[in-house]
Each structure stands twice: as structure tokens, then as C-alpha cells.
Amino acid sequence: MKALVNISRILVGTLFIFSGFIKLNDPLGFSYKLQEYFSQDVLNIPSLEPYALMISVLVVVFEVVLGIFLLIGYKPKFTVWSLLGMIVFFTFLTFYAAYFDKVKDCGCFGDFLKLTPWESFTKDVVLLFLILILFFGKKYIKPIFGKLPTTVLALLGFVVSLWFGYHVLMHLPTFDFRAYAIGKNITEGMSIPEDAAKPVQEFYWKFNIDGEEKVITTDGSYPDVKGEFISYEFKIIDEGYQPSIYDFTMESTEGDDLTEQFLSEDNLIVVISYSLEHIEREGGLKLKALQEEAIKNNYKIIGLTASGEDAKQRINEAYNIDFEWYLCDEKALKTVVRANPGILELDKGTVKQKVHWNDIDDLELPKVERKAEPKKENNNNVVYFINGESSTKEAVEALDTLKIESINVVKDSIQLKELNTQNNTFFTGIVEVTLKPNH
């Protein structure tokens, strides 16, 4: 029994320290996962969402500290009871998420290792078994050092864990396991190989056939049966190949997708704020100086947010900045950088630098040679034609509507791509006005 307890002690202690440290490296990311658990769709306790970050830090620090306590043998009774309580709670949580298919990734190992809900539950069941061994064999858990060294190590482990959590919150995760880490290329992260595995789904069609309900299973095609259709359900058997980046876009207010355009540019500074309404004031105050330095050294600077037009205008006026803000999904922006605001330098889609607003002064922006901007129309990158002749938005708006025979708006067409290729432009739309004869 003693040998079994010692083996369990090493396994549980090591795993708790490792798992806790991975989350402690990114407590903000773990808080986003807790918000997902607290949401109405999962545990339905949204009142805890505002406290997710505080709970996140406390949980991961406690997880690391318990692992240290167990390995050095500090207060065995308190440690084992705490481990048991924690693993029972998390086993319930992962089972709930897996059985009801509520959360796709438990966040047990942050972005370092993604586990499916059932894998997370299995991991917790194994840990529960090992901790039960420790629970019934508490008497075999002895300190490996004397009383004073053990107490000092325990206190040191707590202080260092707390300091590390605070440090990464005030800066950025020390180890970045996400697809937006420095050196990663966003375009490559979004690409899907031609030979990539396709998703596999099963569809269950319910019919009333001769007064009896029957379920027909297909791969998606509508079944060729004679009967009254009632309902259908589907299940994902295999998700197939999933790119590491799937929800990152850079859109204009009008809905034009400019992702490819911006990810092909050199020396692009991107200010990221998932919510301008909640931007850190100290960070916002640094954006003016950042913009001035970027422009002086020939960098293009833009903003990326999930907030609306009113918030963009209010922030630009409040902090005396005037760069354009583009739209992206809030969840994606929270993944890109763990700061509000955070700053990226992109070079043809590759992340060259990434900093927390606290570290904006650490950005290195040496003067670069910038190619002249391609000549293109204003008015939201839309080009206008009247009877086939190039025109302007003002000229079109000045036309007498009684003289107009038709207006054709073109987007995402071969014609648009050919126009941009020939003229080295980035138009996102064409407005073709045809006048009635004799006008």
C-alpha cells in the first residue's frame, strides 16, 4: 500500500503542478473558459461571469500549490481532502460538459493540449482513482524534509505562483501556444490542405410510414422513402481537418472582407481591442504616441475590434487617434492577444511582434521603406461607372433618378478581380449605372 501511495503521490502531484502551471501561464484564457461554463447554455450561473478572472487565478494557484504540498508532504490531511474535493467537482463538471455536449474543450491544459470532453472526463476519473488511494493511505504521506524547510518551500511555492499569475496578467503569457504566437503566419493557419480529411456526419430522418414512425440514417442526402416527413437530427462523427485559425477576419463597417488585403501587407501595426467599451484607460492613453511613431517610421496602423461605430468614434475622440478600426469576432480577438488593447506587428501575415499595452514602449519600430499606396477610389473602396465610363460617387448621386435605366452592384466577381489585377487596386465593389437612351 505504501508503494502504491507513493506512486500516486508523484503522479497526482506532478500532474496538478503541470496542469495548474499551464493555466497559470494564461489565467485570462482560463477565465474565458470559466465564463463559458458559467453561461446560461451550460451551468446557467451568469452572476459569476464578472468574477471569472478572480476565480481563475485562485483556482490555478490553488491547483499548483496543492501539487507542491503533496510532493513535499506539507499538511497531508488538508492537502488530500482539498485534492479530493477539487477532483470530485471537476469530474462532475467534465461529465456534465461531455454528456450534454455543452463545452468542446475543458481548458484543463489551456492551449498547450486540447482534450475532447470525454477525454477530459476520463482523465479526471483516473485522477479520482489515484486521489482515493491517497485518501485511504494518508498515513503513508510523510514530509520529505524537516518541518522548517517544508514550511518554507510551501510558502515559497504559494508566493511564486501568485507572483507568476500577476506577472502574465500585467504582460502576456510567457509561453504562447496559440496560432497567433510570434513567428506564426495567420494566412497559413487559416489554410486547409486540398487533401485534408472532410467532416463526417450522420443525418437521422424521422418519417411516418404507414402509420409507424421510422428513422432513416444517411450521410446528408434526403432519403428516398414514401412517407410523411416528421423531423431530422444530425451528429458529427468526425470533424475532419480543422485549421488552427478559423474565425479570424478583418472586415470594414460595410461588411467588405479585407482580410487577404491586410495579411498581404508589410509593416502593419494592428491595435487589438476585443471591446472598446472595456478598453484599459492606461492602454488607450498610449495609442496616440504609438500612432505617431508608427506613421513617422512608415508603418501602417489600423485597429481591430468587435465594437460598433459609436464606440469607435468615441474612443478615437477620447484618445485623440484617427486610425481606422475594422471588425473581427470578439472570441477570435480574445485569442489573438490577452490584453485590451494589445499590439501586433504583421509582415505579410506573419506575427513579428506582440505586446501587452503595458509593454508598448518595448515595441521596436525602426524606420522602414514603404511602397507607395496603390491609387484607388475613396468612398469605401467602391468604383463607379456611368454608361461604362469611370465616374465618382458624387456624380452618380447627382443624377436625376428619372434618367437612370438600371443600377448594377457587383461584388466578389471575376470582373472585380480582373479590374483590381489590371489597375493594382483593392476595390471591393463596382457600381454600374446605365442611363436611359438619349441621356
VOGU-192917 format. One line per field, with one value per residue (C-alpha): residue number from 0; residue in three letters; y, x, z. Coordinates in nm, 4 decimals. Layout:
BEGIN
n = NUM;...
res = ala;...
py = Y;...
px = X;...
pz = Z;...
END
This chain:
BEGIN
n = 0;1;2;3;4;5;6;7;8;9;10;11;12;13;14;15;16;17;18;19;20;21;22;23;24;25;26;27;28;29;30;31;32;33;34;35;36;37;38;39;40;41;42;43;44;45;46;47;48;49;50;51;52;53;54;55;56;57;58;59;60;61;62;63;64;65;66;67;68;69;70;71;72;73;74;75;76;77;78;79;80;81;82;83;84;85;86;87;88;89;90;91;92;93;94;95;96;97;98;99;100;101;102;103;104;105;106;107;108;109;110;111;112;113;114;115;116;117;118;119;120;121;122;123;124;125;126;127;128;129;130;131;132;133;134;135;136;137;138;139;140;141;142;143;144;145;146;147;148;149;150;151;152;153;154;155;156;157;158;159;160;161;162;163;164;165;166;167;168;169;170;171;172;173;174;175;176;177;178;179;180;181;182;183;184;185;186;187;188;189;190;191;192;193;194;195;196;197;198;199;200;201;202;203;204;205;206;207;208;209;210;211;212;213;214;215;216;217;218;219;220;221;222;223;224;225;226;227;228;229;230;231;232;233;234;235;236;237;238;239;240;241;242;243;244;245;246;247;248;249;250;251;252;253;254;255;256;257;258;259;260;261;262;263;264;265;266;267;268;269;270;271;272;273;274;275;276;277;278;279;280;281;282;283;284;285;286;287;288;289;290;291;292;293;294;295;296;297;298;299;300;301;302;303;304;305;306;307;308;309;310;311;312;313;314;315;316;317;318;319;320;321;322;323;324;325;326;327;328;329;330;331;332;333;334;335;336;337;338;339;340;341;342;343;344;345;346;347;348;349;350;351;352;353;354;355;356;357;358;359;360;361;362;363;364;365;366;367;368;369;370;371;372;373;374;375;376;377;378;379;380;381;382;383;384;385;386;387;388;389;390;391;392;393;394;395;396;397;398;399;400;401;402;403;404;405;406;407;408;409;410;411;412;413;414;415;416;417;418;419;420;421;422;423;424;425;426;427;428;429;430;431;432;433;434;435;436;437;438
res = met;lys;ala;leu;val;asn;ile;ser;arg;ile;leu;val;gly;thr;leu;phe;ile;phe;ser;gly;phe;ile;lys;leu;asn;asp;pro;leu;gly;phe;ser;tyr;lys;leu;gln;glu;tyr;phe;ser;gln;asp;val;leu;asn;ile;pro;ser;leu;glu;pro;tyr;ala;leu;met;ile;ser;val;leu;val;val;val;phe;glu;val;val;leu;gly;ile;phe;leu;leu;ile;gly;tyr;lys;pro;lys;phe;thr;val;trp;ser;leu;leu;gly;met;ile;val;phe;phe;thr;phe;leu;thr;phe;tyr;ala;ala;tyr;phe;asp;lys;val;lys;asp;cys;gly;cys;phe;gly;asp;phe;leu;lys;leu;thr;pro;trp;glu;ser;phe;thr;lys;asp;val;val;leu;leu;phe;leu;ile;leu;ile;leu;phe;phe;gly;lys;lys;tyr;ile;lys;pro;ile;phe;gly;lys;leu;pro;thr;thr;val;leu;ala;leu;leu;gly;phe;val;val;ser;leu;trp;phe;gly;tyr;his;val;leu;met;his;leu;pro;thr;phe;asp;phe;arg;ala;tyr;ala;ile;gly;lys;asn;ile;thr;glu;gly;met;ser;ile;pro;glu;asp;ala;ala;lys;pro;val;gln;glu;phe;tyr;trp;lys;phe;asn;ile;asp;gly;glu;glu;lys;val;ile;thr;thr;asp;gly;ser;tyr;pro;asp;val;lys;gly;glu;phe;ile;ser;tyr;glu;phe;lys;ile;ile;asp;glu;gly;tyr;gln;pro;ser;ile;tyr;asp;phe;thr;met;glu;ser;thr;glu;gly;asp;asp;leu;thr;glu;gln;phe;leu;ser;glu;asp;asn;leu;ile;val;val;ile;ser;tyr;ser;leu;glu;his;ile;glu;arg;glu;gly;gly;leu;lys;leu;lys;ala;leu;gln;glu;glu;ala;ile;lys;asn;asn;tyr;lys;ile;ile;gly;leu;thr;ala;ser;gly;glu;asp;ala;lys;gln;arg;ile;asn;glu;ala;tyr;asn;ile;asp;phe;glu;trp;tyr;leu;cys;asp;glu;lys;ala;leu;lys;thr;val;val;arg;ala;asn;pro;gly;ile;leu;glu;leu;asp;lys;gly;thr;val;lys;gln;lys;val;his;trp;asn;asp;ile;asp;asp;leu;glu;leu;pro;lys;val;glu;arg;lys;ala;glu;pro;lys;lys;glu;asn;asn;asn;asn;val;val;tyr;phe;ile;asn;gly;glu;ser;ser;thr;lys;glu;ala;val;glu;ala;leu;asp;thr;leu;lys;ile;glu;ser;ile;asn;val;val;lys;asp;ser;ile;gln;leu;lys;glu;leu;asn;thr;gln;asn;asn;thr;phe;phe;thr;gly;ile;val;glu;val;thr;leu;lys;pro;asn;his
py = 0.0000;0.2377;0.1930;0.2487;0.5683;0.6987;0.6286;0.8012;1.0893;1.1513;1.1151;1.3344;1.5986;1.6260;1.6404;1.9046;2.1230;2.0824;2.1404;2.4324;2.5930;2.5731;2.7574;2.9937;3.0897;3.2171;3.2895;3.5267;3.2450;3.0146;3.2871;3.2936;2.9188;2.9674;3.2318;2.9681;2.7249;2.9931;3.0946;3.0224;2.7484;2.5442;2.5840;2.8832;3.0899;3.4095;3.6033;3.4536;3.5691;3.9088;3.7226;3.4683;3.6161;3.6264;3.2683;3.1650;3.2943;3.1446;2.8034;2.7675;2.8959;2.6525;2.3718;2.4358;2.4807;2.1552;1.9696;2.1165;2.0422;1.6804;1.6239;1.7757;1.6249;1.9508;1.9162;1.5794;1.5710;1.9211;1.8530;1.5213;1.6486;1.9537;1.7376;1.5105;1.7997;1.9600;1.6425;1.5475;1.8909;1.8806;1.5222;1.6317;1.9362;1.7411;1.4718;1.7349;1.9072;1.5779;1.4135;1.7188;1.8249;2.1744;2.2602;2.1331;2.1802;2.1820;2.4011;2.1584;2.2179;2.5561;2.5905;2.3515;2.0396;2.0201;1.7377;1.6328;1.6405;1.2632;1.2599;1.5242;1.3197;1.0046;1.1938;1.3123;0.9617;0.8296;1.1163;1.0480;0.6850;0.7913;1.0517;0.7931;0.5832;0.8846;0.9446;0.5940;0.5922;0.9360;0.7908;0.6997;1.0600;1.1980;1.5226;1.4703;1.7453;1.8767;2.0902;2.4302;2.3587;2.2048;2.5114;2.7462;2.5500;2.5517;2.9272;2.9889;2.7815;2.9875;3.3241;3.2352;3.1020;3.4170;3.6387;3.4491;3.4769;3.8519;3.8915;3.7311;3.9292;4.2545;4.1493;3.8456;3.4670;3.3679;3.0661;3.1248;2.8041;2.9742;3.0024;3.3764;3.3360;3.5366;3.3716;3.2181;3.3086;3.3794;3.3047;2.9635;2.8998;2.9558;2.7419;2.3953;2.1462;2.0051;1.6501;1.7394;1.4987;1.6039;1.6164;1.3027;1.3492;1.1262;1.2522;1.0839;1.1417;1.0581;0.9630;0.8401;0.5377;0.3567;0.4907;0.3910;0.6232;0.5141;0.6703;0.6592;0.7268;0.8930;1.0901;1.4039;1.3267;1.3279;0.9661;0.8261;0.6937;0.7186;0.8649;1.1823;1.3691;1.4497;1.5801;1.5213;1.5338;1.5092;1.4054;1.4838;1.1555;1.3052;1.6790;1.6158;1.8570;2.1711;2.4657;2.6221;2.9559;2.9532;3.2680;3.5498;3.8205;4.1864;4.3498;4.7047;4.8587;4.7915;4.4192;4.4062;4.1313;4.2911;4.0015;3.8985;4.2581;4.3349;3.9973;4.0664;4.3960;4.4603;4.6559;4.6595;4.7618;4.6235;4.7592;4.4933;4.5664;4.2992;4.5560;4.9297;4.9783;4.7988;4.9145;4.9811;5.3573;5.3451;5.1455;5.3820;5.6785;5.5168;5.4776;5.8381;5.8106;5.4664;5.6009;5.8934;5.6726;5.4154;5.6772;5.8581;5.5326;5.4395;5.1706;5.1446;5.1300;5.0018;4.8846;4.5601;4.5314;4.3734;4.7042;4.9209;5.2558;5.4680;5.3100;5.3546;5.7230;5.7800;5.6106;5.7982;6.1286;6.0404;5.9364;6.1724;5.8997;5.8707;5.5309;5.3117;5.0372;4.7167;4.4362;4.0890;3.8348;3.9059;3.5495;3.5493;3.8757;3.7406;3.4513;3.6679;3.8645;3.8542;4.2299;4.5102;4.6760;4.4553;4.5379;4.3210;4.3866;4.1847;4.1298;3.9535;3.7849;3.6736;3.7908;3.9736;4.1367;4.1119;4.3111;4.3955;4.7637;4.7780;4.6957;4.9261;5.1025;4.7712;4.7678;4.8061;5.0167;5.1097;5.3263;5.1232;5.1965;5.1807;5.1314;5.3980;5.3170;5.1967;5.4589;5.3732;5.5381;5.6560;5.6103;5.2772;5.1258;5.1211;5.2217;5.3892;5.3762;5.5648;5.4063;5.2278;5.5422;5.5838;5.8256;5.9204;5.8619;6.2311;6.2242;5.9167;6.0671;6.3875;6.2022;6.2523;5.9198;5.9558;5.9322;5.6064;5.2854;5.0456;5.0228;4.7096;4.6470;4.3947;4.2224;3.9179;3.8619;3.7708;4.1161;4.2790;4.0652;4.1436;4.5174;4.5084;4.2987;4.5286;4.8518;4.7361;4.8431;4.6974;4.7802;4.5776;4.6686;4.8095;5.0253;5.0324;5.2904;5.2661;5.5729;5.5632;5.6291;5.9942;6.0877
px = 0.0000;0.2850;0.4432;0.1052;0.0528;0.3984;0.3401;0.0005;0.1565;0.4154;0.1662;-0.1036;0.1378;0.3215;0.0014;-0.1559;0.1558;0.1828;-0.1867;-0.2003;0.1144;-0.0147;-0.3314;-0.1359;0.0673;-0.2602;-0.5141;-0.7067;-0.7596;-0.8814;-1.1196;-1.2756;-1.3315;-1.4913;-1.7221;-1.8278;-1.9069;-2.0964;-2.3071;-2.6793;-2.6194;-2.4032;-2.4328;-2.6667;-2.4957;-2.4158;-2.3896;-2.0396;-1.9165;-1.7877;-1.5744;-1.4326;-1.0813;-1.0544;-1.1848;-0.9460;-0.6397;-0.7461;-0.8226;-0.4995;-0.2801;-0.4532;-0.4016;-0.0271;0.0105;-0.1739;0.0593;0.3610;0.2122;0.1551;0.5060;0.6825;0.4376;0.3100;-0.0122;-0.1145;-0.4669;-0.5582;-0.3897;-0.5642;-0.9072;-0.8594;-0.7470;-1.0462;-1.2915;-1.1385;-1.1312;-1.4902;-1.6060;-1.4087;-1.5162;-1.8777;-1.8069;-1.6345;-1.9032;-2.1761;-1.9970;-1.9359;-2.2755;-2.4767;-2.2226;-2.2027;-1.8306;-1.5984;-1.2746;-1.2483;-0.9377;-0.7598;-0.4262;-0.5003;-0.3889;-0.0989;-0.3120;-0.6718;-0.8809;-1.2267;-1.4950;-1.4875;-1.1059;-1.1207;-1.3744;-1.1618;-0.8561;-1.0498;-1.1789;-0.8208;-0.7149;-1.0092;-0.8963;-0.5389;-0.6547;-0.8766;-0.5631;-0.4013;-0.7126;-0.7134;-0.3359;-0.2837;-0.0695;0.1973;0.2352;0.5319;0.7292;1.0453;1.2274;1.2247;0.9381;1.1007;1.2282;0.8914;0.7036;0.9407;0.9013;0.5230;0.5158;0.7625;0.5512;0.2436;0.4210;0.5930;0.2683;0.0806;0.3581;0.3738;-0.0035;0.0118;0.3111;0.1460;-0.1728;0.0243;0.2177;0.1427;0.1695;0.5343;0.4713;0.2363;0.0817;-0.1766;-0.1819;-0.1058;0.2277;0.5289;0.6633;0.3291;0.1674;-0.2051;-0.2733;-0.1101;-0.3045;-0.6321;-0.5459;-0.6909;-0.4846;-0.6509;-0.6146;-0.7461;-0.9912;-1.3523;-1.6089;-1.8180;-2.1796;-2.4806;-2.8349;-3.1318;-3.4582;-3.7839;-4.0802;-4.4332;-4.4546;-4.7880;-4.8762;-4.5433;-4.2540;-3.9251;-3.5780;-3.3674;-2.9918;-2.7978;-2.4764;-2.6772;-2.8796;-3.2568;-3.3796;-3.5859;-3.8786;-4.2552;-4.3954;-4.4680;-4.1552;-4.1570;-3.8135;-3.4417;-3.1292;-2.7622;-2.4471;-2.0846;-1.8953;-1.5602;-1.4910;-1.2228;-0.9327;-0.9694;-0.7389;-0.5718;-0.7375;-1.0965;-1.2722;-1.0265;-1.1471;-1.0772;-1.3942;-1.4956;-1.8064;-1.9882;-1.9097;-1.6286;-1.3783;-1.0319;-0.8508;-0.6494;-0.5554;-0.4206;-0.2489;-0.0511;0.0919;0.4365;0.4981;0.1394;0.0678;-0.2627;-0.4145;-0.6486;-0.9326;-1.1995;-1.4232;-1.3644;-1.6249;-1.3928;-1.0551;-0.7999;-0.7689;-0.3920;-0.3553;-0.5776;-0.3660;-0.0597;-0.2195;-0.1594;0.2178;0.2139;0.0274;0.2662;0.5758;0.4302;0.3429;0.6771;0.8616;0.6404;0.4298;0.0612;-0.1562;-0.5127;-0.7408;-0.9339;-1.2376;-1.5793;-1.7352;-1.9711;-1.9318;-2.0346;-1.7669;-1.5014;-1.5783;-1.5926;-1.2556;-1.0845;-1.2080;-1.1246;-0.7658;-0.7011;-0.6312;-0.7592;-0.6631;-0.9400;-1.0995;-1.2037;-1.4278;-1.3451;-1.5195;-1.4763;-1.3783;-1.1128;-0.9645;-0.9502;-0.7480;-0.5108;-0.3759;-0.4526;-0.4757;-0.7207;-0.5589;-0.2831;-0.0478;0.0710;0.3209;0.2362;0.4546;0.2619;0.0502;0.3424;0.3380;0.6670;0.5934;0.3131;0.2884;0.0538;-0.0379;0.1890;0.4805;0.4078;0.7392;0.9154;0.7915;1.0809;0.9741;1.2849;1.2229;1.1285;1.0879;0.7233;0.5919;0.3587;-0.0049;-0.1833;-0.4084;-0.7678;-1.1020;-1.2297;-1.5920;-1.5419;-1.3269;-1.6145;-1.5561;-1.8361;-1.9204;-2.1843;-2.2577;-1.9220;-1.7215;-1.5340;-1.7102;-1.7461;-1.9930;-2.0838;-2.1636;-2.3822;-2.5702;-2.6283;-2.8065;-3.1757;-3.3364;-3.5782;-3.2801;-3.1492;-3.2424;-3.0610;-2.8047;-2.5924;-2.3846;-2.1018;-1.9134;-1.6838;-1.6930;-1.4348;-1.4911;-1.3936;-1.0811;-0.9700;-1.0198;-0.8057;-0.5356;-0.5085;-0.5020;-0.3251;-0.6242;-0.8242;-1.1795;-1.4398;-1.7331;-1.8423;-2.1472;-2.2528;-2.5155;-2.6884;-2.8796;-3.1872;-3.1333;-3.0791;-2.9426
pz = 0.0000;0.0842;-0.2592;-0.4268;-0.2271;-0.3219;-0.6906;-0.6772;-0.4850;-0.7568;-1.0438;-0.8893;-0.7611;-1.0913;-1.2958;-1.0717;-1.0905;-1.4681;-1.5374;-1.2954;-1.4345;-1.7935;-1.6873;-1.4595;-1.7654;-1.9171;-1.6409;-1.8672;-2.1173;-1.8394;-1.7210;-2.0698;-2.0374;-1.6943;-1.8424;-2.0946;-1.8112;-1.6158;-1.9187;-1.9445;-2.2006;-1.9632;-1.5826;-1.6023;-1.3314;-1.5258;-1.1987;-1.1616;-1.5022;-1.3761;-1.1207;-1.3673;-1.3695;-0.9905;-0.9658;-1.2431;-1.0588;-0.7254;-0.8772;-1.0740;-0.7902;-0.5534;-0.8081;-0.8320;-0.4576;-0.3808;-0.6185;-0.4393;-0.0964;-0.1976;-0.3318;-0.0309;0.2197;0.3683;0.5733;0.4187;0.5638;0.4358;0.1008;0.0329;0.1375;-0.0854;-0.3779;-0.3336;-0.3212;-0.6289;-0.8380;-0.7463;-0.8610;-1.1869;-1.2589;-1.2314;-1.4487;-1.7277;-1.7232;-1.7490;-2.0369;-2.2182;-2.1638;-2.2614;-2.5272;-2.3764;-2.3900;-2.6621;-2.4655;-2.0862;-2.0825;-1.8476;-2.0211;-2.1774;-2.5390;-2.4847;-2.5220;-2.6400;-2.4964;-2.6063;-2.3343;-2.2912;-2.2798;-2.0052;-1.8106;-1.8453;-1.7217;-1.4157;-1.3401;-1.3399;-1.1133;-0.8821;-0.8506;-0.7682;-0.5151;-0.3444;-0.2979;-0.1320;0.0773;0.2229;0.2603;0.4171;0.6922;0.4380;0.3152;0.5077;0.4620;0.2606;0.4517;0.8050;0.9371;0.8735;0.5175;0.4274;0.5533;0.3699;0.0444;0.0800;0.1396;-0.1431;-0.3826;-0.2968;-0.3320;-0.6611;-0.8087;-0.7106;-0.8490;-1.1795;-1.2273;-1.1652;-1.3972;-1.7010;-1.6420;-1.6498;-1.9588;-2.1786;-2.1308;-2.1015;-2.3228;-2.6151;-2.7506;-2.9722;-3.3508;-3.3198;-3.1419;-3.2605;-3.5762;-3.6764;-4.0074;-3.9840;-4.3510;-4.3200;-4.0003;-4.1866;-4.4905;-4.5473;-4.7498;-5.0602;-4.9300;-4.5820;-4.4220;-4.4724;-4.1912;-4.1480;-4.0402;-3.9963;-4.0501;-3.8851;-4.0715;-3.8968;-4.1164;-4.0617;-4.2881;-4.2958;-3.9510;-3.7958;-3.7106;-3.8658;-3.8621;-4.1778;-4.1480;-4.4321;-4.4817;-4.5521;-4.8612;-4.8335;-4.8114;-5.0954;-4.8961;-4.9231;-4.6076;-4.4146;-4.3012;-3.9260;-3.8277;-3.8570;-3.6409;-3.7257;-3.5451;-3.6238;-3.6351;-3.7334;-3.7581;-4.0188;-4.0582;-3.8506;-3.9306;-3.6281;-3.7193;-3.8419;-3.7161;-3.7885;-4.0278;-4.0954;-4.2247;-4.2996;-4.1464;-4.4738;-4.4442;-4.7019;-4.6241;-4.6237;-4.4535;-4.7570;-4.8339;-4.4853;-4.4469;-4.7637;-4.6342;-4.4903;-4.1706;-4.0471;-3.6862;-3.5571;-3.2366;-3.0983;-2.8586;-2.8380;-2.6649;-2.6948;-2.4234;-2.1787;-2.3097;-2.0351;-1.9935;-1.9373;-2.2572;-2.4538;-2.3462;-2.5078;-2.8503;-2.9640;-2.9205;-3.0829;-3.3864;-3.4256;-3.4044;-3.6451;-3.9088;-3.8650;-3.9348;-4.2342;-4.0680;-4.1474;-3.8343;-3.8044;-3.5250;-3.4920;-3.2645;-3.2214;-3.1108;-3.3120;-3.4839;-3.1846;-2.9664;-3.2395;-3.2788;-2.9043;-2.8459;-3.1302;-2.9912;-2.6295;-2.7049;-2.9986;-3.2523;-3.6070;-3.7485;-3.8917;-3.6844;-3.8618;-3.7406;-3.6130;-3.3919;-3.0190;-2.9325;-3.2049;-3.0774;-2.7222;-2.8623;-3.0651;-2.7679;-2.3957;-2.3489;-2.4141;-2.6001;-2.7368;-3.0235;-3.3141;-3.5909;-3.9012;-4.2060;-4.4836;-4.2191;-4.0008;-3.6393;-3.5881;-3.2522;-2.9978;-2.6758;-2.3912;-2.3621;-2.0581;-2.2897;-2.5844;-2.5132;-2.5854;-2.9467;-3.1884;-3.4865;-3.6843;-3.9904;-4.2962;-4.6638;-4.7553;-5.1056;-5.2338;-5.1678;-5.4835;-5.6343;-5.5604;-5.5217;-5.1868;-5.0929;-4.9159;-5.1983;-5.4470;-5.8102;-6.0085;-6.3824;-6.5797;-6.9181;-6.8984;-6.8259;-6.4952;-6.2623;-5.8954;-5.6182;-5.6186;-5.9910;-5.9501;-5.6567;-5.8565;-6.1394;-6.1940;-6.0996;-6.3918;-6.6281;-6.4808;-6.6551;-6.4193;-6.1395;-6.1062;-5.7913;-5.8360;-5.5506;-5.5372;-5.9138;-6.1773;-6.3250;-5.9932;-5.9579;-6.3124;-6.2524;-5.9371;-6.1048;-6.4045;-6.2032;-5.8857;-5.6772;-5.3898;-5.4903;-5.3035;-5.5225;-5.8576;-5.9146;-6.2811;-6.3768;-6.7148;-6.8344;-7.0464;-7.4197;-7.5208;-7.1726
END
